């Protein structure tokens, strides 16, 4: 609700302005009046319910950037005014705040561009794979420092966090172990907490089970429903009765503007905040492949995927944090508009989508194809079943097998199955809205498609048009791109032995305003303007093994053994898929 304090209207509304390259240049909103933080720390916790109208006040932030997208200045106007200036290295995109006076880029970064000191006295250490291994939280001259260490698995994902601190001559060790859907948290005072998490689209449900050391103010097996905004940021936490546990609001680039909770004890168990990511004791957010410093508005090391998200490897979501998100620390994506676009596609062919939901059985996590795979199968008495097995990750889609056996009566199309499958997988894993930079159609077996493509080299200027207009696989792919608002920027033939794969490199399609280059110098207040696009290179060279992809009458399923990348043969995987009956 609207509040008034000191003759000011304090609205629960944020407004944004952008420059001509869609970088955020101004934001307004609400922040805590006393105890605000514009560094690594959280602001002071406020009590719930928030009865005092002067608990929060209005703020305005202005941002300026150099030509490469590096932040030069952030000017904050509110209950407490301040300005943060950033110094950018003359020969790179490395940047440091001028809080400590003179800056030394030679000693503040290692040779790979990894930041070596978060703030004064907080040294950071990196391993040989450029993964953050250590943050010194408190440095002591004559005693051991307080530290937080991180351990990663073979895929580069964090599997363990160990915090050590000195108190009254005692060494205190707290630890978190990360398992799929489960965190095991132990503390030096004997507390053992198991946190089970289930994703429900952008929202999540967490169950807190104490094996030992449960605080008296919290019930065991407490259920917490985390409600999120369009970026996935946790804004509300509710208990199983619908009671409000905590509420939080964020500055545009991820710092906490204010937060309140009904008790300080319950508040300390909130670990997931901005963008649905875990906030560490250092104030850094862990994204999977990188760590983000919200008060600096940038990543603390270069993008391990190279220039997939632009030429500046430190920029966070291209300085457009209200319209773009980053799932894993590798590439940003547009979070707005997709839901409405897919809904329009469903309305246009509503009978087809109803048939898919009623007559196809869907099973996620097909053995041999990973957690992001999905199989959809329509059993047809007296004839072969229609089967669709595909994988949808945040950055890449792989079409394994798409056999639509219509027997002359087409009641749905493969692109409509793709919309259904993507929605199910993306909502299950919490990345709905993120679209790929590459689509792979593997092991092309349709004879007409093979004959057509054999007459053309993928380096030829007309190859992309030939693929989309003269092949069945290409026509299906084109409909998928149209449904999702994607545009193909390059199409390649990739041979793996005798197997032909087609790699389609894509980007969000340009709007009419972009195509005509009719932009206002500064966007109006409210929702951000349409987003610019860029040409993302291939994110990953690792390919998954799959089978033929055609919407027409297919040849018999191949039963040859796949490359060694898969642990199981694809034939056995498909057999398991069928035997499961997609229950």
GILIN-V538910 format. One record per backbone hydrogen bond with DSSP energy under -0.5 kcal/mol. NH is the residue of the N-H (numbers start at 0). CO is the residue of the C=O. If there is no record, write none. Layout:
# GILIN-V538910
NH:CO  NH:CO
This chain:
# GILIN-V538910
2:9  4:7  7:4  9:2  9:7  10:8  12:10  14:27  16:25  18:22  21:18  23:318  24:16  25:16  26:60  27:14  28:58  30:56  31:256  32:54  43:34  45:258  47:260  50:48  52:50  54:51  56:30  58:28  59:76  60:26  61:74  62:24  63:72  65:69  68:65  71:63  72:63  73:83  74:61  75:73  75:81  76:59  81:75  83:73  84:82  85:71  86:95  88:93  91:88  95:86  97:84  100:97  107:103  108:104  109:113  112:109  114:299  115:107  116:107  117:121  121:118  122:120  123:115  124:133  126:130  129:126  132:124  133:124  134:147  135:122  136:134  136:145  137:145  145:137  146:163  147:134  148:161  149:132  150:159  152:156  155:152  158:150  159:150  160:175  161:148  162:173  163:146  164:171  166:169  169:166  171:164  171:169  173:162  174:185  175:160  176:183  177:158  178:176  178:181  181:178  182:194  183:176  184:182  184:192  185:174  185:183  186:190  189:186  191:211  192:184  193:208  194:182  194:192  195:193  195:206  196:180  197:204  199:202  200:426  202:199  203:225  204:197  205:223  206:195  207:205  207:221  208:193  208:206  209:207  210:191  210:208  211:191  217:214  220:207  221:207  221:218  223:205  224:237  225:203  225:223  226:224  226:235  228:232  231:228  233:272  234:226  234:232  235:226  236:245  237:224  238:242  241:238  244:236  244:242  245:236  246:259  247:234  248:257  250:254  253:250  256:248  256:254  257:248  258:43  259:246  260:45  261:244  266:262  267:263  268:265  269:266  270:268  272:270  272:276  275:272  276:273  277:285  278:270  279:277  279:283  282:279  284:291  285:277  286:284  286:289  288:327  291:284  292:297  293:291  295:292  296:292  297:292  298:313  299:290  305:302  309:306  312:310  314:311  315:296  316:314  318:315  319:316  322:319  323:319  324:332  326:330  332:324  334:322  335:322  340:336  341:337  342:338  343:339  344:340  345:341  346:342  347:343  348:344  349:346  352:348  353:349  354:350  355:351  356:352  357:353  358:354  359:355  360:376  362:374  364:372  368:365  369:365  372:369  373:389  374:362  375:387  376:360  377:385  378:376  380:378  382:379  385:377  386:402  387:375  388:400  389:373  390:397  391:371  392:395  396:437  397:390  398:439  399:388  399:397  400:388  401:547  402:386  403:401  404:402  405:403  408:405  409:407  410:408  415:412  416:412  417:413  418:414  419:415  420:416  421:417  422:418  423:419  424:420  425:421  426:422  427:423  428:424  429:425  430:425  431:425  433:430  436:394  437:394  438:503  439:396  440:501  441:398  441:439  443:499  449:445  450:446  451:447  452:448  453:449  454:450  454:451  455:452  459:456  462:459  465:461  466:462  467:463  468:464  469:465  470:466  474:470  475:471  476:472  477:473  478:474  479:475  480:476  481:477  482:478  483:479  484:480  484:481  485:480  486:506  488:504  489:504  491:502  493:500  495:498  498:495  500:493  500:498  501:440  502:491  503:438  503:501  504:489  504:502  505:436  506:486  508:484  514:510  515:511  516:512  517:512  518:516  522:17  535:533  549:401  565:562  572:568  573:569  574:570  575:571  576:572  577:573  578:574  579:575  580:577  581:576  582:579
